[in-house]
Amino acid sequence: MMVTSPANPSSDAEHPHIGIAFGMLAAVIWGGFLVVSRHGVVLGLEAVDIAFLRYVSAALVMLPILLRQPGRGELIGLGWFKPLMLAMLAGPLFLIVGASGFYFAPAAHAAVIQPGGMTVTSVCFAAILFGERLTPAKLAGLALLVIGLAAIAGPGLFSGQSEAWKGDILFATAGTMFAGFTILVRRWRISAWTSTAIVAVLSGFLFGPLYLLIWGPERLLETPLTAIIEQIVVQGILSAVVALFAFARAVHHLGPGRASFFPAMAPSMAILIAIPVLGELPSALQWAGLGFATLGLVIALRRPARLAPGV
C-alpha cells in the first residue's frame, strides 16, 4: 500500500481506473460533508463544534484498528514532525480556517476559491516536484472546472462586503493547506492507511482536550441527539476516515495533480445530494456549472498519450 517513489511518477498511473473510483468515492462523501455541515450550522453548531465531533469520533474509530495494524511500524518510523505536519494540514486547523472565512465572505466565494485554489496549487506543485506534465488537456480541464465552480456559486460570487477579501484569503489558505497534505503524502511516500490514521488519531487526541478546555460542550448538549449522530457518522467516519483514505489511494494511482480534481468536485456532489436531503433543486446556472465541472474532470483525467521511443 506504499506510495511509489517520486522518481518515477508515471508508475502512479498503472491503475487509473482504480484511482478514479477512489477519487469519486471521496468526492461524493465530501459533497455530503458540505450538506451536513450546513445542517449543523443551521442548528447552531460552530466550526469548532463540528471539528470536535469530526476528529474525536474519527480518532476513536481509528485507534483500535491502528493498534492492531501490522504496518504500524511505518508510523513509528516517521518520527514526530511528519505526522504533526499532516495533522495540521488536513486536521482541525484546516477545517477551522476554511469555516472562518464565512464570517467575512459569502458561501459562494468558498465554493470557488477553496477547491479551485487547492486544485491549482496541487497541479503546480506536482509539476514542479514530481515532473507531472501540464498537458493541454489538464489545463483545459482545470479551466472548465473553475468555470463550473463559478457557475455553481452563481451571482453570490460577485457579492460581499468590504471585508470579503479576508474570507477569500482564509478560503485560499484552507485550499493550499489541503494541497500541501496531498503533496506531502506523495513526497514522503506515506501509505493511504497511515496518512488516514495520522490525521484522525493525532487530530482527535490533540484537539479534543483543547476544545473541552477552551470552548466546552454546551452547544453540543443543546443540539438534538439525531443531529449529533449525523455529524459523527458523516463527518467523523465517512469524511475524516473513509474519504481521506479513498483520496490518498487516488493520489497513489493517479498522482497528486490529477487526483486533486476530485476534492474540487465536492460542490457539484453537494448540489446533487441536496436534492433528496434538503429538497433544494439546482438552478439552471448550477446545472450548467455541474456540467462544466464534470467535463473538466473528464478531460483532466484523460491519460496522456505516451511518446514513442526516441521522440
N, C-alpha and C positions, 0 to 999 in steps of 0.2 A: 504493500500500500504506500510505499515511499514515493515521493515525487522525484521524477528523473532529474538528472543533472542539468543545470543551466547551460552547460557547454554544448548540449545537443537539443535545442528547443524543438526541432522537428519531430522528435520522438514522442512529444506530448500529444501529437495528433494521431497516434496509432489507432485509437478507438474513438473517433469523433462522435459517433452516434451515441455511445455511452455518455460522453461528456455533455452532449446536447440534452439527453434525457435527464441527467442530474441537474443541469442548469435550469431546465424548465420546471422541475420539481421545486427548486429553490425559489424561482420567480413567482410561482403560484402561491407558495407558503408566505413569502414576503408581501404579496398582494393582500392576502388575508390578514397579515400583521398590520398593515395600514388601516384596514377597515376596523379591526378590533381595537387598535389604538385610539382611533377616533371615537369609537363607542365608549371606551374607558374615560376619555376626556369629557365627553358629554355627561357622564355620571359623576364627574367631579374629581377624577384622579389627575395627578400631575405627572410630569415626566419622571421624577424621582420615584414615585409610587410604582409606575409601570416598570421602571428599571429594576426595582427591588423584586417585584413578583417574577419578572423575566429571568433574572440571573440567579436568584436564590433557588427557585424551583429547578432551573437547569442544572445547578450545582448538585442538588440533592439527587437528581436523576443520574448524573454522570459519575459522581464519586464512587458509588458501589461498583459500577461497571469498570471504572478506571482501576480500582484496586485489584480487580480480578483479571485485568488485561495483561496477557503475557508480554506485550510490547511496551509496557510502561517504562522499560529501561531507556527507550528513546527520549521520554520526557525528562528523566533524570539527567541524561547526557546533554540536555540543552542549557543547563545552568539556570541562573535566575533572571538574567537580563532579557533573553529572547522571549520567555513566557510572559514576563511583565509587559513587554512591548506589544505583543499580540493581544493581550487582555486589555491594554489601554486603547488600542486602535479599533477593536471590534467589540469592546465591552460596554459597561455603563456610561463611560465618558463619551463614547461615540453617540449613544442614544440621547444623552442629555444635551450635548452640543447641538445636535440636529433639532431636537424638540424645542430648545431655547430660541431658535430662530423664529418660531411662531409668535413670540412676544413682540417682534418688530416688523415682520413681513407676512403677507398673506400666504395661505397654504399653496396657492398656485405657484408661487416662487419656488417653494420647496420641491414641488413635483418636477420641476425642470432643472434647477441648479444642483440639487444634491445628487440625484442619479446621473445626470448629464456630466457633472464635474467628476464624479467617480469614474465613469467610463473613459472620458477624455484623458484623465490622469493615468489610469491603468494602461491604456493603449500607448501613450507616450513613453512611460517608463518601461513597458515591456519591449518597446522598440529599442530603447537606449541600453537597457541592461541585458536583455536576452536576445537581441537581434531579430525580434519578430517583425516581419515585413509590414510596412504601412502600404498595403496594396490599394489600388484604386477602389476595389470592392469594399475593403474595410473602411476607407474614408467616406465613400458614398453611403455605406450603411450607417456610419456614425452621424453623418449629416441628416439622413432620413429619421434616425432615432431622435435627434434633438428637435427636429421639426415636429415629429409626432408628439413628443413630450410637451412642446409649446402649445400645440393644438389641444391636447388633453387639459392643460392648465386653463386655456380659454382666455376670455377678456381679463380675468383676475391677474394674469401675468403682468399687465400694464398698470395695475392698481397698487396702492401702497402709500404710506405716509412718508414724511421726510426722513424718517429713521429706518426705512425699509432696507437700506444698504447694510445696516448692521445684521439684520436677519439673513440677508444674502451671503454675507461673509461667513456666518455660522453654518448655513447650509453647505456652502462650498467647502468649509473646513471639515464638516462631517463626511462629505463625499471623498475628500482627499484622505481622511483617516482610514476609511474602509479600503480605498485603493492601496494604501500603504500595507494594510493587512494582507491583501491579495498578493502583492509583490513579495512581501517577506516570507509568506508561506512557501512560495516558489523558490525564492533566493536561498532560504535556509534549508530547503528540501525536507520540510516537515510533512508528515503524512496527514491525511484528512482527519483520521481518528484523533491523533494527538493534538492538532490545532483546535479541533472542536472541544476536546476535554480541557485544554488550557484556558480558553475563553470562558467556558461555562464554570468550571470549578474555581479558578482564581477570581473571576469577577464576583461570583456569589459569596465567597468567603471574605473577600476584601470589602466589597460594597455593602453587604448585608448588615454587619455591625455598625458601619458608618451611618447608614440610613436610619437605623433604630436610635442611634445616639443623637443625631442632628435633627432629623425630621419627625421621627416617631410614627407609629402605625395608626394614628387617629383616623385619617381619611380612609384607610383600608377597613377599619372596624365599622365605619358608617356606610360602606359600599355593600350592596346586596351580594350574598354568597355566590349566586349563579354568575355574577359578573366577575368575581374573583377567580372562580374556576375557569371561566372563559379565558381570562388573561393568562392564567397559569398554563393551560393546555396550548393555546395558540402562541403566546409569547415565549414561554419557557421551554416547552417540549418541542413544538413544531418549529418555531422560528430560530431559537437560540441553539438547538441541538440538530434537528433533522435538516433544516435548510442550510445551516452553516456547514454541516458535514457534506451535504449534496453539492454545495458551491465549491468547497475545497476539492471534491472529486472532479468537478467540471474544470477547475484550474489545472488539475493533473492531466486530464485528457486533451484539453483544448489550448492550454497556456493562458496566462493572466489577461492578455489583450483581448482575445475572443471571448473568454469566459466573462469578462467584465460587462458584456452587453446584457447579461441576464438580470442582475440586480436592477438595471435601468428599466426593465420590463415590468417591474413591480407595480407602478402606477396603472399600467394597462390592465394587469391582472386584477387590481383593486376595483377598477371600473366594472369588470365582469362579475366579480364576486359580490359587489354592492347591489347588483340587480336582484338576486334572490334573498340576500341577507338583510339589506336595508330598504329594498323596494325602490331604489333610485335608478331611473332609466337614463342612460347617457344621452347627451345632446348630439345633434348631427356633427358638430365640430369635434366632439370627443370620439365619436365613431371613426371619423376621418383620421384623427390623431392616432387611434389604436391601429388603424390600417397602416399608416406611415411607419409607426414604431415597429410593427411586426415585419413589414417589408425590409426595414433597415436591419433587423436582426437576421433575417434570412440571407440577405446579401452579405452581411459581415461574416456570417458563419460558413460561407462557401469556402471549401478547401482550395487554397491557391494551387494553380497548376504547377507541377514540378518541372524545372528546367531540364532540358535534355543534357546528357553528359557533354562537358566541354563548352557549353553555352555560357 
